[in-house]
Structures are given as C-alpha cells and as structure tokens.
C-alpha cells in the first residue's frame, strides 16, 4: 500500500472486520468505532511519511491491536455482566428483534471468555471472528505461528471447560 487509492481500497476491504475485532475486545459500539478510525488514521500518517506497507491486513490489525493494548492499560476492566445489563441490545448487528436464543448463546460465549486472559481472548477473536490464520496472527502479534496455535488450543480448552 503506497497511495491514496490503495488506502481507500484497504478501508473498504477491512474497516468492517476491524470494527468487529475492536468491538469484541471493548464491547462498546462507540469505542470500537473510534478505535477503527484511529487505526486508519495511524495507517494514513505512516503512509504520509512515505513509508510502504507490504501486508496491509496484518499492518492494520497490528495497529488496532496496539491501540487495544493501550486502551486496556488506560482503563480498569468493566464487568461484562454490568455491560450486558446496561445494554438493550447486542451490538453490532442489533436489528430490534427479540431473539432470546441468540441472546442466551451470546451471553454463554461471553461468560466463557471471562475465564481467559487478554492474550488468550485476542488470539481467539483474531482466529474465529476475524478469520485470520495462525501465521497472520503470529505476524500481527510478533510471535511464532506455533506459539499462536498453542495459545489457541489452551484457550479453547479453557472455554470448553467453562461452558
């Protein structure tokens, strides 16, 4: 990615996926939108300096992941139960319908994620929500693909046990 056209293409291709990635890490529609915007702003600033990006998707996810890490360092974690009680709907796909089965399933998944630490949640969100393969996740997080796979397996075992 070197120019304006490539940047706009990257935005069209990855903005929704980055939003979902951020949302399932912060559980706030507004904050996820802000983090997505910040991701693209930082990418634009990097390109404006004349630098080139070879792997656009990994580059954008690395920026988003760094912003999420900064976010978690700044704020004290809010209870997921409190967030669910305050929310009238499960963002980002809320359409107004009262689908009780869907709400129960989402609640169970979120409860299962409570047993995971930040790094384990990150790997599972990137793999199963963002549909990144272990090699891409490793590149984004700066670790080996083997380490990512081991972390995913351990996290999945914890979630299965919890559910």
N, C-alpha and C positions, 0 to 999 in steps of 0.2 A: 504494500500500500504506500503510494508516494504522493498522490494528489487528491484534489477535491472530489473528483468523480469516484475514485476508489473508496474514499472515506464515506461518501454518500451511499455507495453500494454496500459497504460494510454495515452502515447504520441500518439500512433496510433489511439486511440478512440477519443481523444479530441483536438488534435492540430488544425485541420481544423476549428472546431467550435470556438475555442478560437481566431484563426486568424480573422474569420468573426466578432466576437464580438469586437475585438480591431479595426478592420478596420472601422466598422460603428460608432466607437466612435472618431477616429482620422482622418478618411478619407485620409489616406496615406498608400499605399501598403508597402513601405519600413519600416515605423514606426510601422505598425501593425505586420510585421514580426519580428522586433526587440522586441516588447513587448511580443509577443508569446514566443520567445526564452528566454527572461528574466523570464517569468513566469515559464517555465520548469527548468531553472537554479536555481531559488529560491526554487522550489519544491525539486530539487535534493539536494541542500545544506541542506534543512530541514531534508530530509531522511538520509543524510550522518551523521548527528548529532545523529542518532539512534532513532529518533522520528518516531511514527507511525501515519498514516492518515486513518481514518475510512471512510469518504465520499470524495473520490478522486475528483469527478467532482466539488463539492462545494468548496473544498480546492483550486483547480486550478483557479476557477472563482474568488474566494476571492483574490488570489494573483494578478490575472490580473486586477481586479477592483481597488485594491490598487495602482498598477502601473499606471493605467489610471488616478486616482485621483492625484497622484504625477505629472504626465505629465501635467495635466490641471493647476496645481498650478505653474509649472515652466514657461509655455508659455502663451503668450497672445493669445486669441482666434483669429483664422484667419477666415475671412469671407468665408462662404460656396460658395457664388457667385464667389469669386476670385478663389477658388479651382476648381470649375466647369469650369471656363473659361480657366484655365491653363491646365486642363486635356483633353486629346484627347479621352479618353475612361472612362467608368465607371468600375473601378476595383471592385472586384477581378475576375469577370468572363468575362472580355473582350476577345472576340474571333476575333475581327477585323470587324465584321458585323455592318452595319449602321442601326440599328433598331430604327427608330425615335420614335415609340410609346413607346418603353421601356425607352428611354432616357427621354421622357416627363414625364412618370409615376414616374421614379426615382427622377426627378427634383421636381415634385409636393410633393413627400413624404419628401424629404429633406427640401423643403420650409415649409412644415407642422411642421417639427421637430424644426425649428428655434424658434417657439413660446414657446418651452419647456425649462425648466432649466435643468441643468446637471443631477440632481437626477431623474427627470421625464424621460429623454431620456434613462438613464441607465436601469430603470425598463422596459420600452417598448422594448428596444433592447434585454434584457435578456429574456423577455417573448416571443416575437414574432420572433426574429431572432435566439436566442439560444435555444428556445423551453424549457425553464425552467418553472416549475410550481411555483406558488406564495410561497409555502413552501420552495422550494430550493432557490429562490431569497431572501427570508427572512433570511435564514441561511447564505447566502453569504454576504448580506449587514448588518447583525446584527440587524434586526428589526423583528417585528411580521408579520405573513402572512396576517393578517387583514390590517395592515398599508400598506403593499405592494399592496394589492388589491385596497385599497382606492386611493393610489398614481397612480396606473394604470388607474383606472376609470377617475380620474381627468385629467390625461394626455391625454387619448383618447378623452375626451370631448373637450379639447383644440385643438387637432389636427383636429378633425371633424369640429370644428368651423372655423379653419384656412383654411381647404380645401374647 
